[in-house]
Amino acid sequence: MSIKNAVSKTIAYAKRNGVRAAFFAAIERVGDNRRDNYKFVPLSDAVIAEQKKEYKLLAEAGNLVQFSIVVPLYNTPEKYLREMIESVVAQTYGNWELILADASRNPLDVAKELAAEDPRIRYFHLDSNDGISENTNRGLEKAKGDYIGLLDHDDLLTPDALYEMDRVIRKSMKTNKLARYSACPLRLIYSDEDKFDDASGRYYEHHEKPSFNMDYLMSNNYICHFTVMRADIIKRLKLRKDYDGAQDYDLFLRACAEATLNMPLASGQIAHISKVLYHWRCHAASTAANPASKNYAYDAGRRALQDLADSYGIKAAAVQLKHVGFYRLNYDKDFFSQRKDVGCVGGKILNKRDRICGGMYRKDGTLVYAGLPEGFSGGLQHRAVLQQDAYAVDIRCIAVRDELASIYEEVTGTKCYGSFDNLSAEETASMSIRFAEEVRKRGYRIMWDPQVIKRV
């Protein structure tokens, strides 16, 4: 990020949230930048050759999954368009089609030329520009694949993007002993991503995503790129033009909620590939380089989240947080009547120095965000200030569903929530994890809400 861009973002942040908040945000950003040693390592020629060999054997055996990649075009610069298409052509997994839905006033010659060279590239010049959602929907209508991925017209896929997606799908098919890809339980697969500085050619800000986390998704579109969805689901849900600017977020919210909010877990339906498969290009006009350049998109995201809550009968208000593109649901008083999938909610605990000393725990008992100052957000993705699913939450700062009160008493030996100030840190973590495991056994999820605070 340029100094000029960083300064303008800091000024805008201060105007929205105040000088004190801007100060903490700037200090934290400096620390994040110092620790950012990320370097993208491309696939070696040997690995690429091995993947292509594996694909050839799969093709000879038959029964390949077909991917459709849908890209809405609009006055795309020739350089970006050519590089985007070339990144698809370079895939080591070859059973794909690239749907180019062009809403430019005049047809893009480069797209037409490349489509003529490769029959897998299907170019359509739309007769009108109806916005990104409708333009994309018209591309979806043309797609013939079993799974469909969305790609922005100026971004790039890594050569192994579809290879890695295929591996996950084939594993699910084998595990479930299925023959038809339309019956595969996987409805959505997403990967890690990074950003690509168009001016310097540098890759940076590796977005290392967690396994599927519904409440985190309801705080931010962390899924983003690269994502494929089962064709029947994305064609049924479609993109909605009322949420242009956040149309992908709206789609992911609806697709994932179907698998989570009406049942305990999305086991086997949503998969994460912990590998960078997508480069989000940054240039002067891109949202990746300057998030504030599309403020309307963040309001659309808030409205999409509100619509999701309303659709599921959840009485809550969707609000934007200090950082653009990040949200929370402020629930009505009786939280557990609104969220029947959640068994308990925990908050964070701050010590006398206003640093986190309790709250959300990993499976191994370590404390997430241990020692983080109260004014910090937890890094580039601001996860420390977001509602999210947790492995375990601190028994000293917790609310428990009535049906689980007896379990809490059995594990902790008391009916009084939060009365454990005499326990050591290790004992607190151990007891918190034991209770969380009992909650999950009964089919409930566990939520962490960092705006619930206890001081010790």
GUKOL-21309 format. One line per 2 residues: number of its first residue (from 1); for each residue y, z, x of N, C-alpha, C. Coordinates in steps of 0.1 Angstrom, whole numbers. Example, Ala and Ser with C-alpha at 12.3 -4.5 7.8 and 13.67 -1.06 7.14 Angstrom:
residues 2
1) -57/78/132/-45/78/123/-33/78/132; -22/71/128/-11/71/137/0/79/129
This chain:
residues 456
1) -12/0/8/0/0/0/12/0/9; 22/-9/5/34/-9/13/43/3/11
3) 52/6/21/61/17/20/70/16/8; 75/4/6/83/1/-6/76/4/-19
5) 64/0/-20/56/2/-32/53/17/-34; 50/24/-23/47/38/-23/59/46/-28
7) 71/43/-23/83/49/-27/86/47/-41; 85/35/-46/88/32/-60/78/39/-69
9) 65/40/-65/56/48/-73/59/63/-74; 63/68/-63/67/82/-62/79/85/-71
11) 89/76/-71/101/78/-79/97/77/-94; 89/67/-97/85/66/-111/77/78/-116
13) 68/84/-107/60/95/-110/69/107/-113; 80/109/-104/89/120/-105/97/119/-119
15) 101/107/-123/108/106/-135/99/110/-147; 86/107/-146/77/110/-157/73/125/-158
17) 71/131/-146/65/144/-145/72/155/-138; 84/151/-132/92/161/-126/91/161/-111
19) 100/167/-104/101/166/-89/89/174/-83; 86/186/-89/76/195/-83/62/188/-83
21) 59/182/-95/46/175/-96/46/163/-86; 57/156/-85/58/145/-76/56/149/-61
23) 61/161/-58/60/166/-44/45/168/-41; 38/175/-50/23/178/-48/16/165/-47
25) 19/155/-56/12/142/-56/14/135/-43; 26/135/-38/29/128/-25/22/135/-14
27) 22/148/-13/15/155/-2/0/152/-3; -6/152/-15/-20/149/-16/-23/135/-12
29) -14/126/-16/-16/112/-13/-17/109/3; -7/116/9/-7/115/24/-20/119/30
31) -25/130/25/-38/135/30/-50/126/27; -50/120/15/-60/110/11/-60/98/21
33) -48/93/23/-46/82/32/-51/85/46; -49/97/51/-53/100/65/-68/101/65
35) -75/105/54/-89/106/54/-96/93/51; -89/83/47/-95/70/42/-99/62/54
37) -111/63/58/-117/56/70/-126/45/65; -125/41/52/-134/31/47/-133/17/53
39) -145/12/56/-146/-2/61/-157/-9/54; -154/-20/47/-164/-27/40/-172/-35/50
41) -186/-34/50/-195/-40/59/-202/-51/51; -199/-64/54/-205/-75/46/-220/-76/50
43) -228/-82/41/-242/-84/43/-244/-93/56; -254/-90/63/-257/-98/75/-264/-111/70
45) -264/-121/79/-270/-133/76/-285/-131/73; -291/-122/80/-305/-119/79/-308/-114/65
47) -300/-104/60/-302/-98/47/-300/-109/36; -289/-117/37/-287/-128/28/-299/-137/27
49) -304/-141/38/-316/-150/39/-328/-143/32; -330/-130/34/-341/-123/29/-340/-123/13
51) -328/-120/8/-326/-119/-6/-328/-133/-13; -323/-144/-6/-325/-157/-11/-340/-161/-12
53) -348/-156/-1/-362/-158/-1/-369/-151/-12; -365/-139/-15/-370/-131/-26/-367/-138/-39
55) -355/-143/-41/-352/-149/-53/-361/-162/-55; -363/-169/-44/-371/-181/-45/-385/-178/-50
57) -391/-167/-45/-404/-163/-50/-404/-159/-64; -393/-152/-69/-392/-148/-83/-391/-161/-92
59) -383/-170/-87/-381/-183/-95/-394/-190/-96; -402/-190/-86/-415/-197/-86/-425/-190/-96
61) -424/-177/-97/-432/-169/-106/-428/-171/-120; -415/-174/-122/-409/-176/-136/-405/-163/-142
63) -400/-164/-155/-395/-152/-162/-384/-145/-156; -374/-153/-152/-362/-147/-146/-352/-143/-156
65) -345/-132/-153/-333/-128/-161/-322/-138/-158; -315/-142/-168/-303/-151/-166/-290/-143/-168
67) -281/-145/-159/-268/-138/-160/-257/-149/-164; -249/-145/-173/-237/-153/-176/-225/-145/-171
69) -216/-151/-164/-204/-145/-159/-192/-152/-166; -185/-144/-174/-174/-150/-182/-161/-147/-175
71) -153/-157/-173/-140/-156/-167/-129/-163/-175; -120/-155/-181/-108/-161/-187/-98/-166/-177
73) -94/-178/-178/-84/-184/-168/-71/-186/-175; -60/-183/-167/-47/-187/-173/-37/-189/-161
75) -34/-201/-158/-25/-205/-147/-29/-198/-134; -42/-198/-132/-47/-191/-119/-43/-199/-107
77) -37/-193/-97/-34/-200/-85/-46/-206/-79; -45/-218/-73/-57/-226/-68/-65/-218/-58
79) -58/-211/-49/-65/-203/-38/-74/-193/-44; -68/-185/-54/-76/-174/-60/-87/-180/-68
81) -85/-190/-75/-95/-196/-84/-107/-201/-75; -104/-208/-65/-114/-214/-56/-122/-203/-50
83) -116/-192/-45/-123/-181/-38/-131/-174/-48; -126/-172/-61/-134/-165/-71/-147/-173/-74
85) -146/-186/-76/-157/-194/-79/-167/-194/-68; -162/-196/-56/-170/-196/-44/-178/-183/-42
87) -172/-172/-47/-180/-159/-46/-191/-158/-55; -191/-166/-66/-202/-167/-76/-212/-176/-70
89) -208/-188/-66/-217/-198/-60/-225/-192/-48; -219/-182/-41/-226/-177/-29/-236/-166/-33
91) -239/-163/-46/-248/-153/-50/-262/-156/-44; -269/-146/-39/-282/-147/-34/-292/-148/-45
93) -289/-144/-57/-297/-145/-69/-291/-157/-77; -299/-168/-79/-294/-180/-83/-294/-184/-98
95) -301/-175/-106/-302/-179/-121/-290/-173/-128; -279/-180/-127/-266/-176/-133/-259/-188/-139
97) -250/-186/-148/-240/-196/-153/-226/-189/-152; -216/-197/-149/-203/-192/-148/-195/-199/-159
99) -190/-191/-168/-183/-196/-180/-168/-195/-177; -161/-206/-175/-146/-206/-173/-139/-210/-186
101) -133/-200/-192/-125/-202/-204/-110/-203/-201; -105/-215/-200/-92/-218/-195/-82/-220/-206
103) -72/-210/-207/-62/-211/-217/-48/-216/-211; -49/-222/-199/-37/-228/-193/-32/-239/-202
105) -19/-242/-201/-14/-254/-209/-21/-267/-204; -21/-268/-191/-28/-280/-185/-41/-276/-179
107) -51/-284/-180/-64/-280/-174/-63/-278/-159; -70/-269/-154/-70/-266/-139/-80/-275/-132
109) -74/-284/-124/-82/-294/-118/-93/-289/-109; -90/-278/-101/-100/-272/-92/-112/-268/-100
111) -110/-261/-111/-121/-256/-120/-130/-268/-125; -123/-279/-129/-130/-291/-134/-138/-297/-122
113) -132/-298/-110/-139/-304/-99/-152/-296/-95; -150/-283/-94/-161/-275/-90/-172/-275/-100
115) -169/-275/-113/-178/-276/-124/-187/-289/-123; -180/-299/-119/-187/-312/-118/-197/-312/-106
117) -195/-303/-96/-204/-303/-85/-216/-294/-87; -215/-284/-96/-226/-275/-99/-228/-273/-114
119) -239/-277/-119/-241/-276/-134/-241/-262/-139; -242/-252/-130/-242/-238/-135/-228/-234/-139
121) -218/-241/-134/-204/-238/-137/-200/-246/-150; -197/-239/-160/-193/-245/-173/-179/-242/-176
123) -171/-253/-176/-157/-252/-178/-153/-256/-192; -144/-248/-198/-139/-251/-212/-124/-249/-212
125) -117/-260/-216/-103/-259/-217/-100/-255/-232; -94/-243/-234/-92/-238/-248/-80/-245/-254
127) -80/-247/-267/-69/-254/-273/-57/-246/-276; -58/-233/-273/-47/-224/-275/-49/-211/-266
129) -38/-204/-263/-38/-192/-256/-36/-180/-266; -47/-174/-269/-47/-163/-279/-48/-149/-273
131) -45/-148/-260/-46/-135/-253/-59/-133/-247; -59/-123/-237/-71/-122/-229/-84/-118/-237
133) -83/-110/-247/-95/-106/-255/-101/-118/-262; -92/-125/-270/-97/-137/-277/-102/-148/-268
135) -95/-150/-257/-99/-161/-248/-113/-157/-242; -115/-144/-239/-127/-140/-233/-138/-141/-244
137) -135/-138/-256/-145/-139/-267/-150/-153/-269; -141/-163/-267/-145/-177/-268/-154/-181/-257
139) -152/-174/-245/-162/-176/-234/-175/-170/-237; -175/-158/-243/-187/-151/-247/-196/-159/-256
141) -189/-166/-265/-196/-175/-275/-204/-186/-268; -200/-190/-257/-206/-201/-249/-218/-196/-241
143) -218/-183/-238/-228/-177/-228/-242/-177/-234; -251/-181/-225/-265/-182/-229/-274/-172/-222
145) -268/-164/-213/-276/-154/-205/-281/-142/-212; -291/-136/-206/-297/-123/-211/-287/-112/-209
147) -280/-112/-198/-269/-102/-195/-256/-109/-192; -245/-103/-196/-232/-110/-194/-223/-100/-186
149) -217/-106/-176/-207/-98/-168/-193/-104/-169; -183/-96/-168/-169/-100/-169/-163/-100/-155
151) -156/-110/-151/-150/-112/-138/-135/-116/-140; -126/-110/-134/-112/-114/-134/-110/-127/-126
153) -100/-135/-130/-99/-148/-124/-94/-148/-110; -90/-137/-104/-85/-136/-91/-93/-126/-82
155) -104/-121/-87/-112/-112/-79/-125/-118/-73; -133/-110/-66/-144/-115/-59/-156/-107/-61
157) -168/-113/-62/-181/-106/-61/-186/-107/-47; -194/-96/-44/-202/-97/-31/-214/-106/-34
159) -219/-112/-23/-231/-121/-25/-243/-115/-32; -244/-102/-31/-256/-96/-36/-254/-89/-50
161) -243/-92/-56/-239/-86/-69/-250/-88/-80; -254/-100/-82/-264/-103/-92/-278/-99/-87
163) -281/-100/-75/-294/-96/-69/-296/-81/-72; -286/-73/-70/-287/-58/-73/-288/-55/-87
165) -281/-63/-96/-282/-61/-110/-296/-64/-115; -302/-75/-110/-315/-80/-113/-326/-69/-109
167) -324/-63/-98/-334/-53/-93/-334/-41/-103; -323/-37/-108/-323/-26/-117/-329/-30/-131
169) -327/-42/-135/-332/-47/-148/-347/-48/-147; -352/-54/-136/-367/-56/-134/-374/-43/-133
171) -367/-33/-127/-374/-19/-126/-375/-13/-140; -365/-15/-148/-365/-9/-162/-376/-17/-170
173) -377/-30/-168/-387/-37/-175/-401/-33/-171; -403/-31/-158/-416/-27/-154/-420/-13/-159
175) -410/-4/-158/-412/10/-162/-416/11/-177; -409/3/-185/-411/3/-199/-422/-7/-204
177) -428/-14/-194/-439/-24/-197/-434/-34/-208; -423/-40/-205/-417/-50/-214/-418/-64/-209
179) -418/-74/-217/-418/-88/-213/-405/-95/-216; -398/-91/-227/-386/-98/-231/-374/-91/-226
181) -365/-98/-220/-353/-91/-215/-344/-86/-226; -345/-92/-238/-337/-88/-249/-341/-74/-254
183) -353/-70/-250/-358/-57/-254/-356/-46/-244; -350/-50/-232/-347/-40/-221/-338/-29/-226
185) -341/-17/-224/-333/-6/-229/-319/-5/-222; -318/-11/-210/-305/-11/-203/-295/-19/-211
187) -284/-12/-215/-274/-18/-222/-262/-21/-213; -260/-13/-203/-248/-15/-194/-252/-11/-180
189) -248/-19/-170/-250/-15/-156/-237/-17/-149; -233/-8/-141/-220/-9/-133/-222/-5/-119
191) -213/-10/-110/-214/-7/-96/-201/-1/-90; -202/3/-78/-190/7/-71/-181/-5/-68
193) -169/-3/-64/-160/-14/-61/-150/-9/-50; -142/-19/-45/-131/-15/-36/-120/-25/-39
195) -109/-23/-31/-97/-32/-33/-96/-41/-21; -91/-53/-23/-89/-63/-13/-74/-66/-12
197) -68/-63/0/-54/-66/2/-52/-81/5; -47/-89/-4/-46/-103/-2/-38/-107/10
199) -28/-99/13/-19/-103/24/-25/-100/38; -32/-89/40/-38/-86/53/-53/-88/54
201) -59/-91/43/-74/-93/43/-82/-80/45; -75/-69/42/-81/-55/44/-88/-50/31
203) -100/-44/33/-106/-38/22/-103/-23/22; -100/-17/11/-96/-3/11/-99/4/-2
205) -97/17/-3/-99/25/-15/-112/22/-22; -122/26/-14/-136/25/-19/-137/34/-32
207) -140/29/-43/-142/37/-55/-157/40/-56; -161/51/-51/-175/56/-51/-177/63/-65
209) -184/57/-74/-185/62/-88/-197/71/-89; -196/80/-99/-207/89/-102/-217/82/-111
211) -228/88/-113/-238/84/-124/-230/85/-137; -236/79/-147/-229/78/-160/-224/92/-165
213) -212/92/-169/-205/105/-173/-196/102/-185; -200/105/-197/-193/101/-209/-179/107/-210
215) -178/120/-207/-165/126/-209/-156/122/-198; -161/118/-186/-153/113/-176/-148/99/-180
217) -156/91/-186/-152/78/-192/-141/80/-202; -142/90/-210/-132/93/-220/-119/99/-214
219) -119/100/-201/-107/104/-193/-101/93/-185; -109/82/-183/-104/72/-174/-115/61/-174
221) -111/48/-172/-120/37/-172/-126/37/-157; -134/46/-154/-140/47/-141/-151/36/-139
223) -156/31/-150/-167/21/-149/-161/8/-143; -151/3/-150/-143/-9/-145/-152/-20/-140
225) -152/-23/-127/-159/-35/-121/-170/-30/-112; -181/-37/-109/-186/-49/-116/-195/-44/-127
227) -195/-49/-139/-203/-44/-150/-209/-56/-157; -222/-54/-160/-229/-64/-169/-234/-56/-181
229) -235/-63/-192/-240/-57/-205/-250/-67/-211; -259/-61/-218/-269/-69/-225/-262/-78/-235
231) -266/-91/-235/-259/-101/-242/-257/-97/-257; -268/-92/-264/-267/-90/-278/-256/-79/-281
233) -255/-69/-272/-245/-59/-274/-231/-63/-272; -228/-70/-261/-214/-74/-259/-210/-85/-269
235) -219/-93/-274/-215/-103/-284/-213/-97/-297; -220/-86/-300/-218/-79/-312/-204/-71/-312
237) -202/-64/-301/-190/-56/-300/-177/-64/-298; -178/-74/-289/-167/-83/-285/-155/-75/-280
239) -146/-82/-275/-133/-76/-271/-123/-76/-283; -115/-66/-284/-106/-65/-295/-91/-68/-290
241) -85/-77/-296/-71/-81/-292/-61/-71/-294; -63/-61/-303/-54/-50/-305/-53/-41/-292
243) -62/-43/-283/-63/-34/-271/-61/-43/-258; -55/-54/-260/-52/-63/-248/-45/-55/-237
245) -50/-56/-225/-45/-48/-214/-55/-37/-210; -62/-32/-221/-73/-22/-218/-85/-27/-226
247) -87/-40/-227/-98/-45/-235/-112/-41/-230; -113/-41/-216/-126/-37/-210/-129/-23/-213
249) -118/-14/-211/-120/0/-214/-125/3/-228; -118/-4/-238/-122/-3/-252/-136/-7/-254
251) -140/-18/-248/-154/-22/-249/-164/-13/-243; -161/-7/-231/-171/2/-225/-172/15/-233
253) -160/20/-238/-161/32/-246/-170/30/-258; -169/19/-265/-177/17/-277/-191/15/-273
255) -194/7/-263/-208/5/-259/-215/17/-254; -208/26/-247/-214/38/-241/-215/49/-252
257) -205/50/-261/-205/60/-271/-217/58/-280; -222/46/-283/-233/43/-291/-246/50/-285
259) -246/51/-272/-258/57/-266/-256/72/-262; -245/78/-265/-243/92/-261/-238/101/-272
261) -228/97/-280/-222/106/-289/-231/110/-301; -241/101/-304/-250/104/-315/-263/108/-311
263) -265/111/-298/-278/116/-292/-275/123/-279; -284/132/-275/-281/140/-263/-277/133/-251
265) -285/123/-247/-284/117/-234/-285/102/-235; -279/95/-225/-280/80/-224/-291/76/-215
267) -302/84/-214/-313/81/-205/-318/67/-206; -318/60/-195/-324/47/-195/-316/36/-201
269) -304/39/-206/-296/29/-212/-284/24/-204; -279/33/-195/-267/30/-187/-271/33/-173
271) -269/24/-164/-273/26/-150/-261/23/-140; -261/30/-129/-251/29/-119/-257/24/-106
273) -251/14/-100/-256/10/-87/-245/15/-77; -250/24/-68/-240/30/-58/-238/21/-46
275) -232/10/-49/-230/0/-38/-218/-9/-43; -209/-12/-34/-198/-20/-37/-202/-35/-39
277) -200/-39/-52/-204/-53/-55/-192/-61/-60; -180/-55/-59/-168/-61/-65/-156/-58/-57
279) -148/-68/-53/-136/-67/-46/-124/-70/-56; -116/-59/-59/-105/-61/-68/-93/-65/-59
281) -89/-78/-61/-78/-84/-53/-64/-77/-56; -57/-74/-46/-44/-68/-47/-33/-78/-42
283) -24/-82/-51/-12/-90/-47/0/-85/-54; 11/-91/-52/24/-86/-58/23/-83/-73
285) 16/-92/-80/17/-91/-95/5/-83/-101; -4/-79/-92/-17/-73/-98/-16/-59/-101
287) -23/-55/-111/-24/-41/-115/-30/-32/-104; -39/-37/-97/-46/-30/-86/-35/-26/-76
289) -26/-34/-73/-16/-31/-62/-5/-22/-68; -1/-24/-81/9/-16/-87/6/-12/-101
291) -1/-1/-103/-6/2/-117/6/2/-127; 18/6/-123/28/7/-133/33/-7/-138
293) 28/-18/-131/32/-31/-135/27/-35/-149; 18/-27/-154/12/-30/-168/12/-17/-176
295) 23/-11/-178/23/1/-186/18/0/-200; 20/-12/-206/15/-14/-219/-1/-13/-219
297) -7/-16/-208/-22/-15/-208/-26/0/-209; -19/9/-203/-23/23/-204/-20/29/-217
299) -10/24/-225/-9/28/-239/-20/23/-247; -25/10/-244/-36/4/-251/-49/12/-248
301) -50/17/-236/-62/26/-233/-62/39/-241; -50/45/-242/-49/57/-250/-52/54/-265
303) -48/43/-270/-51/40/-284/-66/37/-286; -72/30/-276/-86/28/-276/-94/41/-277
305) -90/51/-269/-96/64/-269/-95/71/-282; -83/70/-287/-80/76/-300/-88/70/-311
307) -90/56/-311/-98/49/-321/-112/54/-320; -117/56/-307/-131/60/-306/-133/74/-312
309) -124/83/-309/-125/96/-316/-125/96/-331; -116/88/-336/-115/86/-351/-127/80/-356
311) -133/70/-349/-145/63/-354/-157/73/-355; -157/83/-347/-169/92/-347/-165/105/-354
313) -154/105/-361/-151/117/-369/-147/129/-360; -142/126/-348/-138/137/-339/-123/140/-341
315) -120/152/-344/-106/156/-347/-100/160/-333; -93/150/-327/-87/152/-314/-76/142/-312
317) -66/146/-304/-55/137/-301/-56/132/-287; -57/119/-285/-57/112/-272/-43/112/-266
319) -42/118/-254/-29/118/-247/-30/113/-233; -19/108/-228/-19/103/-214/-16/115/-205
321) -22/115/-193/-19/125/-183/-8/121/-174; -5/128/-163/5/125/-154/3/112/-147
323) -9/109/-143/-12/97/-136/-15/86/-146; -9/74/-145/-11/64/-155/-25/59/-155
325) -30/57/-167/-44/52/-169/-54/64/-170; -49/76/-170/-58/88/-171/-54/96/-184
327) -64/100/-191/-62/106/-205/-70/119/-206; -68/125/-218/-76/136/-222/-76/137/-237
329) -86/142/-243/-87/145/-257/-83/160/-260; -73/162/-267/-69/176/-271/-76/178/-285
331) -87/186/-285/-95/188/-297/-88/199/-306; -91/197/-319/-88/208/-328/-95/221/-325
333) -91/231/-331/-96/245/-327/-111/246/-326; -119/241/-335/-133/243/-335/-140/231/-328
335) -140/232/-314/-145/222/-306/-159/218/-309; -168/228/-310/-182/225/-312/-185/218/-325
337) -177/219/-335/-180/212/-347/-176/197/-345; -167/194/-336/-163/180/-333/-173/173/-323
339) -178/181/-314/-187/175/-304/-200/182/-304; -209/176/-313/-222/182/-315/-231/179/-304
341) -227/171/-294/-235/167/-283/-233/177/-271; -223/186/-272/-220/195/-261/-224/209/-264
343) -231/215/-254/-236/229/-256/-226/240/-251; -219/237/-241/-209/247/-236/-198/239/-228
345) -187/246/-227/-175/241/-220/-170/252/-210; -168/247/-198/-163/257/-188/-150/252/-183
347) -142/262/-177/-130/259/-171/-130/262/-156; -118/262/-150/-118/265/-136/-112/278/-133
349) -116/284/-122/-111/297/-118/-103/296/-105; -91/302/-105/-82/302/-94/-81/316/-88
351) -80/316/-74/-78/329/-68/-63/332/-66; -60/342/-59/-46/347/-58/-37/337/-51
353) -43/328/-43/-36/318/-36/-35/305/-44; -39/305/-57/-39/294/-66/-47/282/-61
355) -59/286/-56/-69/276/-51/-82/278/-59; -89/267/-62/-101/268/-70/-112/276/-62
357) -117/286/-69/-128/294/-64/-140/295/-73; -139/288/-84/-150/287/-94/-147/277/-104
359) -158/272/-111/-156/262/-121/-168/253/-124; -168/242/-116/-179/232/-119/-188/232/-106
361) -201/232/-109/-211/233/-98/-220/221/-98; -224/218/-85/-234/207/-83/-248/214/-85
363) -258/205/-85/-272/210/-87/-276/220/-75; -271/217/-63/-274/226/-52/-267/239/-51
365) -258/241/-61/-250/254/-62/-237/253/-55; -233/242/-49/-220/241/-43/-210/239/-53
367) -198/244/-50/-187/243/-60/-179/230/-58; -177/223/-68/-169/211/-68/-154/215/-67
369) -147/208/-58/-133/210/-56/-130/224/-50; -139/230/-43/-137/243/-38/-124/243/-29
371) -115/253/-31/-104/255/-23/-92/245/-26; -94/236/-36/-83/227/-39/-71/234/-45
373) -59/232/-40/-47/239/-46/-45/234/-60; -39/243/-68/-37/241/-82/-30/228/-85
375) -20/225/-77/-11/213/-80/-17/200/-76; -29/200/-70/-35/188/-65/-45/182/-76
377) -47/169/-76/-55/162/-86/-69/159/-82; -72/160/-69/-85/158/-64/-88/144/-58
379) -77/137/-54/-80/124/-47/-75/112/-55; -78/101/-51/-73/88/-57/-77/87/-71
381) -89/92/-75/-94/91/-89/-90/103/-97; -83/113/-92/-78/124/-99/-88/132/-107
383) -100/132/-102/-111/138/-110/-109/153/-113; -102/160/-104/-101/175/-105/-93/179/-117
385) -86/169/-123/-77/173/-135/-83/166/-148; -95/161/-147/-100/154/-159/-112/161/-165
387) -113/160/-178/-125/165/-186/-136/156/-181; -148/162/-180/-160/154/-176/-173/162/-178
389) -184/155/-179/-197/161/-179/-200/168/-166; -206/179/-166/-209/187/-154/-224/190/-153
391) -229/193/-141/-242/198/-140/-243/212/-145; -233/220/-141/-232/234/-145/-217/238/-144
393) -214/248/-153/-200/254/-153/-201/269/-151; -190/275/-147/-190/289/-143/-191/298/-155
395) -201/307/-154/-203/316/-165/-192/326/-167; -182/327/-158/-171/336/-159/-160/330/-167
397) -160/317/-170/-150/310/-177/-156/300/-186; -162/304/-197/-171/295/-205/-169/298/-220
399) -171/287/-228/-173/289/-242/-187/283/-246; -194/289/-254/-208/285/-257/-210/283/-272
401) -217/272/-275/-221/270/-289/-229/281/-295; -226/285/-307/-233/296/-314/-248/296/-312
403) -254/284/-314/-268/283/-313/-274/287/-300; -265/287/-290/-270/290/-276/-266/304/-271
405) -260/311/-280/-255/325/-276/-266/334/-271; -278/333/-278/-289/341/-274/-295/337/-260
407) -294/324/-257/-298/319/-244/-289/325/-233; -276/325/-236/-266/330/-226/-269/345/-224
409) -272/352/-234/-275/367/-232/-287/369/-224; -297/360/-227/-310/362/-220/-308/359/-205
411) -300/349/-201/-299/345/-187/-290/355/-180; -279/359/-187/-269/367/-180/-270/382/-182
413) -278/386/-193/-279/400/-196/-268/406/-203; -259/398/-209/-248/403/-216/-243/394/-227
415) -237/399/-237/-231/390/-248/-217/387/-245; -211/394/-235/-197/393/-232/-194/381/-223
417) -188/371/-228/-185/359/-219/-175/363/-209; -178/359/-196/-168/361/-186/-167/374/-178
419) -176/383/-182/-175/397/-176/-184/398/-164; -181/390/-153/-190/390/-141/-182/390/-128
421) -171/397/-129/-163/398/-117/-169/405/-105; -180/412/-108/-186/420/-97/-197/411/-90
423) -200/399/-94/-210/391/-88/-205/384/-76; -214/382/-66/-210/374/-54/-209/359/-58
425) -203/351/-50/-202/337/-52/-216/330/-54; -225/334/-46/-239/329/-47/-246/333/-60
427) -244/345/-64/-250/350/-76/-244/343/-88; -231/341/-88/-224/334/-99/-229/320/-100
429) -230/313/-89/-234/299/-89/-249/298/-94; -257/307/-90/-271/307/-93/-273/309/-108
431) -266/319/-114/-267/322/-128/-261/311/-136; -250/305/-132/-244/294/-139/-253/282/-140
433) -260/279/-129/-270/268/-129/-282/271/-138; -287/283/-138/-298/287/-146/-295/285/-161
435) -283/289/-165/-279/288/-179/-277/273/-182; -271/265/-173/-269/251/-176/-283/244/-178
437) -292/248/-170/-306/241/-171/-312/244/-185; -310/256/-190/-315/260/-203/-307/252/-214
439) -295/250/-212/-287/242/-222/-292/228/-222; -294/222/-211/-299/208/-210/-313/207/-216
441) -322/217/-214/-335/216/-220/-335/215/-235; -324/220/-241/-323/219/-256/-315/207/-260
443) -313/197/-251/-307/185/-255/-292/184/-255; -285/194/-250/-271/194/-250/-265/190/-236
445) -253/185/-237/-246/182/-225/-236/194/-222; -231/194/-209/-222/204/-205/-209/198/-200
447) -198/204/-205/-185/198/-202/-176/207/-194; -168/201/-185/-159/209/-177/-145/205/-181
449) -136/214/-184/-122/211/-188/-113/219/-179; -107/212/-169/-98/219/-159/-85/225/-164
451) -82/222/-177/-70/228/-183/-73/242/-188; -86/246/-188/-89/259/-192/-90/267/-179
453) -81/277/-177/-80/284/-164/-81/299/-165; -88/304/-156/-89/319/-154/-85/322/-140
455) -77/333/-139/-73/337/-125/-79/350/-121; -83/351/-109/-90/363/-104/-83/368/-92
